[in-house]
Amino acid sequence: MIMKSNHKQKYKLLGLNIAYYRKLNGYTQESLAEKLNLDRTTVSKIELATCGVSLDVIFDISELLDVSVERLFTFR
């Protein structure tokens, strides 16, 4: 998925939040990817904001990590 360059910072912050909650829940990128039926490199790209991500994947990540979608999009 391609992201617009003017949203790059938001994708970075989203990726940081996903990485934070992934680690908080004890998942590696590989174990999270397995649960989501994705490649580990895809999880890495989402966290590093080198690719876009669909809302379906965001919803799946939210459910798996037991964190609200709103919290994933709360940028500090």
N, C-alpha and C positions, 0 to 999 in steps of 0.2 A: 504494500500500500504506500502510495506517495503522499508526503506531507507538504503543505505549503510552507515556504521558508519563513513567512511572517509569524508562524506558530511554533517555530523551532524551540524557543525558550519554554513554552508550555509543555511541549513533548518531553523536554529534558526534566522538568519538574515532576511530571507524571511518572517518568521512568525512575526518578529518584524515590518517589513514594512507593512505587511497586517494589523496588529493590529493598527498601526499608521494611515493608510489611512481609515480604518474602522471607527475609532473614529473621525477623521477629517470630515468624511461625516455624522456623527451623528448616525451611526448604533451601536446597541449592537450586541453581538455575536448571540443572538437569532434572531434578526431581519435580520441580514445578512444571517444566516442559512436558514431562511424561504424563502428569495428571491432566494437563490441558491438551494433550495430543498434538504438541508442537515440537519443533526442533529446538535444542538448547540454544542454537545460534539465533533463533527467532526471539527467544526470551531476552537474550543478551542485546539484540538490536532494539527491542522495545525499551529496555532499561537505559540504554545508551542514547536513545533518541536518534538512531540512524535509519529508522523506517517508521512509517505510520502504523497505526493499530486500529482495528475495527472495534466498534462498540460491543459486538458480540464477545470478542476476546476480553475486553475490559470487564464486562459483566461476569464472565467466567472466572477471571482473576479475582474479582471482588468476592464472589461466592466462595471460591476455594480458600482464600486467605481470611475469610470471615471479617471483612472490612467493607464498610459501605462505599458505594461508588463516589458519593459526595466526599468522603474522606480521601480517596485517591486523588480527587481533583482539588483538594484544599492545599494550596501552595503557600509555603512559608517563606 
